[in-house]
Each structure stands twice: as structure tokens, then as C-alpha cells.
């Protein structure tokens, strides 16, 4: 049995590594949009469900294959999974080439692009995910043939190992492997582990095939079925409903948790990794407690405690409302935020970790066919959950009431199961006080806790399938928060992002593009030049807030020369056929934010340059931060543009990188000021600090830095690429030595 436990620890490790890396590669290829994320996760889960169901049916038909035969099938599945470490990344890359110019910018074009992307992603991922799902029933069949006495609890045995490995994969990939190796080589590590598991399984299959098969009473064909085999059939429908619901609720709540805890942990990949790690570790604890309990009592003497499961899962699921209450006296930061995560999700995950394998053991009684079906049903719930939460509930109900609505079915299923047990055993009754106590606790959690937005007296809150957006503050202190994280403020820096490259252009500009709307300052400033201007914003709710920040916000939003496109910036560039004279890129801070490297990488600049006029100018904003990140971005620009200039911002808080395929003119502040249209000149000094356009420009062009100096800030910095996002993954280098940084204050 120890072999099987080792197999599933290693297999679980690989599964999470693949999920993390495939998702990142897919969104870099097809677009950082919520529908694309949902497509990838849905394909992953659908493959697991189909593989679990299909392999379970196969194992049922090959019952006499023997332990060696089932282990050889398992080894084949692991070997095929290992192939994915080599095949998936180029397969997704070919999709970018084939689909990059498909669609268009109409609604139908967007829909057709998503459909084509979904088909391509399915073709690339589904076969390998199918093999991942097949491993559970194949291994269970091997255990049933080799160790029949352990078979009734074989699912929970493998489940504990798989989740433990998954937790290791989540932490190992986020905190170690990707930073050292990059995404592609991390996939190769996972592939090597899969091949190792396949080899170990083949060795074990030969040993088991040579050993005599056990023949206990449980293998006799004329015996009477045990309670563990008959009782689950009486509650199969309710059990499958519970498994589907817990899968749905857990994955739906995971979407909610990402919004609830980001304000306290930050938007870094490590914040997401810690949430996932706590989720998995608590699941392991719950599963281990179940295993210890069932070892003492025996699975055949176990009756599923419906009321206890429903009450504990329901009440513990509401603890996130307490953990995400901003009044809770805990500091903000990654480590301190982990305390909130543990309080909020660990009890719920431990409860599901206890009851999910328990229910599958009861439903399957070690039968791989029935276990495969049960696991597939649970996985199908995992597909529906994120879609329901992200697209149907969060945009309309927000985090609080989405959580409450998702929790209610758990209480309902607990009550339904209690009635079913009462009908089978009318003389058995349980104490009612725990139920009443849980209901009271749940009501108190809903009524007494508060959401982050309540901390802002003056606010406008918008929600959509991408984010929760808060506009708050007054005067020049207005702020924009996306999922609780401040992204920008009213600052002359964002005006300079547009005016500086437009004034440096060697001819009158004809068309401009702004990537990332934010509060809309750069877009508003570019419109003052009287040129057709397009702005691309990922979060659909943000454009509606322009009137909160500017008295002329509605006029800006409805400007006939302007066009607001809700899309991922890279996806827009891939699908657009237009060229622009000036492109302004202002990624939301901090530079360490998850996914931000996709707007600083060589692949991004390669795509962008195809949309930039031959003599056009790119303005790339980069806040002050680690020297290694600044040099990595500079090297990425240098690889795609022969001419790059660097200016310190008007308030000294970051860099304006200007890049072009042609020599960028060297103009004085006075010459730049003379090139401004009247409306643009007025806009440039609207918020100071200088009183004239010339002095405003002088504060920037008078502090130009040699590009070689910027590249040399950190000589050993790698080029920032999609594969090596040095800005996002920094744990090891900061662990070894304090960050070599410039101050960040924006």
C-alpha cells in the first residue's frame, strides 16, 4: 500500500504544477480575461471528471485483470500525463499563431474567438486531464485486487496522498520552481516526476503480478453483500447530490475568497498560492481525521452523519465573513493576511476534507466503478461552481450574499439526509441543540460582520465578473480600488504619459492607443490632442466611473473621437489590424502584481510593435521598485526596440520608458510645449506642479537617464519574458538577501 501512497503524493504534486502553469501559459496566449480563465479551469475539471468516470467503467469490466495489470494501466496513464509537460506549451503556442488574427473587435468576433480558443484549449489539455482523472479508479482497482481488506477505504487513502501532493505542488511551483527555472522547465520537472511514477508503478506491477493473490472471504463469489456494499446504494442519489454540491460550493467560494482576501494580502501570486495551500492542507487534516476515525470503527459500521455534515460545512463556510471584516485587528501583508485566510477557510476545508472521502468510501465500498462515478460527480460540481459564482452571483450579489447563497444548499442537504436516515431508522434521534447553535452562529456571522467597502464613507461600488471596483475619496484624494487594492490616483504623472510621447513624435499624431484605463487620466489627456483615441480596459465596470473623477467625465466617455474597448490588452493587440502613432501602457501597480509581467515582457513588446507605426513611440510606465525588475524590463525593451529613452517622472516616483523603431527626436522643454494644442497645454498643467507647460516638461526631460545606466542597475538581471516573470516571483531572492530596491510611493 505504501507504493500507492507514494504514487499519489507525486501525482498530486504534478497535477497542481500543471494546473498552475497551463493556466498561466493559456492566458498569456489567448488573453487575461475571466472567460479564458474559466475555459481553462473547466477543461481541466471536465477532463478529470471524464477520466474518472471512464476509467471506473473500464476497471469494472476488467475485474479479473489482477493487480499487476491494473498497475500497468496506471503506469501508462502517468506516462501519458508526463508527455503533457513537453506537448502542451507548444500546442497552446500554435493556437496563438492560428487564432491570433481571428475574430475581430465586434461582439460576434469576440464570441467566435472565445469559441475557437475553447476548442483549441480543449484539444491541447483534455486528453492529459482525462489521464489524470483515470488514475484514481485504476489505482483503486489495483488495491482491490491486491489488498481486498483495505479496499473499502481505498479512495480516502489515495485522496489524502493526492491532496498532500497537490499542496506541495502549489507551494513548490509558486515559491521555488518557477522563480528558479521558469514555466517551461518547471513543466519538464513535473514530466520527469510523472515518468518516475510510471517507472515505479511498472516495477510494483511486476512484484504484485508475481505474488500470490489473497483470497479472503471478501473475494468469495457466493458470499452475501456487506452493509458497506448495500447501504450506500440506498443513499446513492443523496450522496451524489452532496458530492456535487460540495464540489460546486468549494470552488465557487474559492472565487469569492480571491476577492475577499486580496485587500489584506496583496495581489501577488504568493497570496493566491497561500490561499490554495491553506485550502489543501486543511483538506488533508480533515481527511486524516476521517482515516483515523474509520480505522478505529471500520467503514462498514459507518453511517453518514448528514446533519452534522450540513451544519458544520454551512457554518464554517460563513467564517470568511468574519475573516474578511476590515475591523478585525490584524495587520495587512502576506504573512499577516495568512492568519485571516486560516481563520476564514481552514475550518470549512477541513470539514469537507473529512466528509468528502468518507462519503465516496461509503458510496463506492472500494468499487472503482462507483468511486469513479462519485469522484466525477464531485468534479462536475467543481466545473459549475466558478462559473456560477463569477458570472451569475458575484456581479449582482457581491461577496457577502454570494457566500450566504452558496452555503444554504449545504444546510438543505443536511436536513434532507437527516430525513432519509429517519425514514430508515425512525427510532434513532439526535440532539437538536447543535443544529440550533449552528444556525444562531450563522445568523450572527451574517448580521454582525462588515465588508471592506463599508470602511469608505463616500464610495461608489461596481461589481462584474472580473472584479469588485470601489471609487472613493474627494478632490485630489480620489482613489480607484480594484478588489480592494489601490491601482492609481489623480496625478500629473498619468498626464505626462500621453503628452510627452505625443509631443516628441516627429509629425502630427493621427491615432493613439492607451492600454489600461484606470481612472482615465491618460485617455482624457490624449483626447485633448483631437485625435482618434482607443483605450483598452480589462475590468468592465471601470469606464462607468469616469464621471466620479472628472467633472467632464461623461463627455470624455462619450467623446466621438474616443473608443473604450473592454478586453485584455494583449488579446486586443493580437486581434487588431490597426496601427497607432503613440501607445501608452500604464499597468496597474504594484509591479509584483500577479499577471503584471504580461505587460512588460519581450513577447508583449513584440506583439505591440506590430501595432505601432514605424516611427511611432511607445510610452511604458514603470514605478520605482527592485533594481533587478527595472533592469529586466529595460532589457526586454532593448530586445524589441532599437531606440529607448528613459525619463524620471514629474513627481519622481517612477520611469517613463519611451521606445521606438526609429530615432526619437531630442527636443527641449520649450519645443515640446510649443507643439501642444491649446487644450492639451491646459490639460498638462491642470494639476501642476508647474505653472506652465514648458516648466512641466522641464521637470521630466531635464532628468533623462542614460539607458545603459538603467540596464546596468542590476547587471545579472534576466530579460523579462513570459517564461521568466522576474517581477512576480521573488521569494527566494528576497529570502537570501534583502531586496535591492528604489523607493515605491505612488
Buried (B, 14 or more C-beta within 10 A) or exposed (E): EEBBBBBBBBBBBBBBBBBBBBBBBBBBBBBBBBBBBBBBBBBBBBBBBBBBBBBBBBBBEBBEBBBBBBBBBBBBBBBBBBBBBEBBBEBBBEBBEEBBEEBBBEEEEBEBBBEBBBEBBBEBBBBBBBBBBBBBBBBBBBBBBBBBEBBBBBBBBBBBBBBBBBBBBBBBBBBBBBBEBBBBBBBBBBBEBBBBBBEBBBEBBEEBBEEEEEEEEBBEEEEEEBBBBEBBEEBBEBBBBBBBBBBBBBBBBBBBBBBBBBBBBBBBBBBBBBBBBBBBBBBBBBBBBBBEEBEEEEBBEBEBBBBBBBBBBBBBBBBBBBBBBBEBEBEEEBEEBBBBBBBBBBBBBBBBBBBBBBBBBBBBBBBBBBBBBBBBBBBBBBBBBBBBBBBEBBBEBBBBEBBBBBBEBBBBBBBBBBEBBBEEEEEEEEEEEBBEEBBEBBEEBBEEBBBBBEBBEEBBBBBBBBBBBBBBBEEEEBBBBBBBBBBBBBBBBBBBBBBBBBBBBBEEBBBBBBBBBBBBBBBBBBBBBEBBBBBBBBBBBBBBBBBBBBEEBEBBBEBEBBBBBBBBBBBBBBBBEEBBBBBBBBBBBBBBBBBBBBBBBBBBBEBBBEBBBEBBBBBBBBBBBBBBBBBBBBBBBBBBBEBBBBBBBBBEBBBBBBBBBBEBBEBEBEBBBEBBBEEBBEBBBBBEEBEBBBBBBBBBBEEBEEBEEBBEBBEEBBBBBBBBBBBBBBBEBEEEEEEEBBEBEB
